[in-house]
Amino acid sequence: MKKTILFACLMLSALTLGTAMTHSNSSPVTVTIINGEGKNIGKAELTQKGDKVHILVEAENLAPGTHGIHFHAVGKCDIPDFTTAGAHLNPQNKQHGFHNPKGFHEGDLPNIEVGADGKVKAMITSETVTLAHGKPHSLFQPGGTSIIIHEKADDYVTDPSGNSGNRIACGVIK
């Protein structure tokens, strides 16, 4: 009887470990990024590696310079202004900005730099979100979430969006 219970416990542990490993290293999720006219201008590729989500952003036809980029709470990218994407992903109800003494949103990400040619290729890492389903900070919420590129740089302080200006590009994460 003890051997049977021990074997069952070992099997359950192995299954649980296998499930955890599946969530910790995922296949890439590709998100199409559109502009305010609804035209495809690029993609974001999201990959879970351990407790981090790596985001490869590749886009074109953007204004050169520094732009804020954030995860938003709603999986909608209705043109022209993408306001249907809602506020930043923020399940812990924190304030905005990496330099905010009250903490920052799960949706906050480092700025991206668009070259003089209007193109960006940037690798960003987030430790505050996950691709694991069923977690409060998962990018796979019912109805989805989104990734938004803003017209200006995020100042990393001003609540609620870092003074980053209008939403100029959007991609739905489902």
C-alpha positions in Angstrom: 0.0 0.0 0.0 2.8 2.4 0.9 4.6 1.7 -2.4 1.4 2.4 -4.3 0.8 5.7 -2.6 4.5 6.7 -3.1 4.3 5.7 -6.8 1.1 7.8 -7.2 2.7 10.8 -5.5 5.8 10.5 -7.7 3.6 10.3 -10.8 1.5 13.3 -9.7 4.7 15.3 -9.1 6.1 14.4 -12.5 2.9 15.5 -14.2 2.8 18.7 -12.3 6.5 19.4 -13.2 5.7 18.7 -16.8 2.8 21.2 -16.8 5.0 23.8 -15.1 7.7 23.3 -17.7 5.2 23.6 -20.5 4.3 27.1 -19.3 7.8 28.2 -18.6 9.1 27.8 -22.2 6.5 28.4 -24.8 6.4 28.4 -28.6 6.4 32.0 -29.9 3.1 33.8 -30.2 3.0 36.1 -33.2 0.9 39.3 -33.0 0.1 41.4 -36.1 0.6 45.1 -35.5 -1.6 47.6 -37.5 -1.6 51.4 -37.8 -4.5 53.8 -37.5 -5.6 53.0 -41.1 -5.8 49.3 -40.3 -2.7 48.5 -42.4 -0.3 45.8 -41.3 3.0 47.5 -40.3 4.7 44.7 -38.4 4.6 42.1 -35.8 5.5 41.3 -32.2 6.7 37.8 -31.3 6.1 36.8 -27.7 8.0 33.9 -26.1 7.9 32.7 -22.5 11.4 31.7 -21.2 11.4 30.8 -17.5 9.6 33.6 -15.6 10.2 36.2 -18.4 8.3 37.1 -21.6 10.6 38.1 -24.4 9.0 40.5 -27.0 10.6 40.9 -30.4 9.0 44.0 -32.0 9.5 44.6 -35.7 7.6 47.4 -37.4 7.9 50.0 -40.2 6.3 53.2 -41.4 6.5 54.8 -37.9 7.8 58.3 -37.1 11.5 58.2 -36.2 12.3 58.6 -32.5 11.5 57.1 -29.1 8.1 55.6 -28.6 6.3 54.2 -25.6 5.0 50.7 -25.9 2.7 49.0 -23.4 0.4 45.9 -22.9 -3.2 47.0 -22.7 -6.0 45.2 -20.9 -8.4 44.6 -23.8 -7.9 42.6 -26.9 -9.3 45.1 -29.4 -7.6 47.3 -31.9 -10.4 49.4 -33.4 -9.0 52.1 -35.8 -8.2 54.9 -35.9 -7.2 55.6 -32.3 -7.2 52.1 -30.6 -9.0 53.4 -27.5 -10.9 50.1 -27.5 -7.7 48.5 -26.2 -8.6 50.1 -22.8 -6.0 51.0 -20.1 -2.7 49.3 -19.4 -2.7 45.8 -18.2 -2.8 46.5 -14.4 -4.4 43.6 -12.4 -2.6 44.9 -9.2 -4.0 48.5 -9.6 -0.6 50.1 -9.4 0.4 53.5 -10.8 2.3 53.9 -14.0 6.0 54.1 -14.6 9.2 52.3 -13.7 10.4 55.3 -11.7 7.1 55.7 -9.8 7.7 55.1 -6.1 4.3 53.4 -5.8 5.3 50.7 -8.3 4.4 50.2 -12.0 1.8 48.4 -14.1 2.3 44.9 -15.5 1.7 46.6 -18.9 4.6 48.9 -18.6 7.5 48.2 -21.0 10.8 50.0 -21.9 10.6 52.5 -24.8 11.5 51.5 -28.3 13.7 53.5 -30.7 12.5 53.9 -34.3 15.3 54.6 -36.8 15.4 57.4 -39.4 14.0 54.9 -41.9 10.8 54.5 -39.9 11.7 51.0 -38.9 12.2 49.4 -35.5 13.5 46.0 -34.4 13.7 45.7 -30.7 13.9 43.0 -28.1 12.1 43.7 -24.8 11.8 41.5 -21.8 9.1 41.6 -19.2 9.2 39.9 -15.8 5.7 41.1 -14.8 3.5 39.2 -17.4 3.2 35.6 -18.4 1.9 33.6 -21.3 0.6 31.0 -18.9 -3.2 30.8 -19.1 -5.3 31.4 -16.0 -2.8 33.7 -14.2 -4.0 37.3 -13.2 -0.9 38.7 -15.0 -1.3 36.5 -18.1 -1.5 38.1 -21.5 -4.1 35.5 -22.4 -7.1 37.0 -20.6 -10.7 36.3 -21.6 -11.2 38.5 -24.6 -7.5 39.0 -25.1 -5.0 41.8 -24.4 -3.1 44.1 -26.8 0.2 45.7 -27.4 0.2 49.4 -28.2 2.9 51.7 -29.6 2.5 55.4 -28.7 3.5 58.5 -30.6 6.0 59.8 -27.9 8.4 58.4 -25.4 7.1 57.1 -22.0 8.5 59.3 -19.2 8.3 56.3 -16.8 6.6 58.4 -14.1 3.3 60.1 -15.2 0.2 58.1 -14.4 -1.6 56.6 -16.2 0.4 56.3 -19.5 3.8 58.0 -19.1 2.8 61.1 -21.0 3.4 59.0 -24.2 0.7 60.6 -26.3 -1.7 59.1 -28.8 -1.8 55.4 -29.7 -0.4 54.9 -33.2 -0.2 51.2 -33.6 -1.8 48.1 -32.1 -1.8 44.3 -32.0 -4.3 41.9 -30.4 -2.9 39.1 -28.2 -5.2 36.1 -28.1 
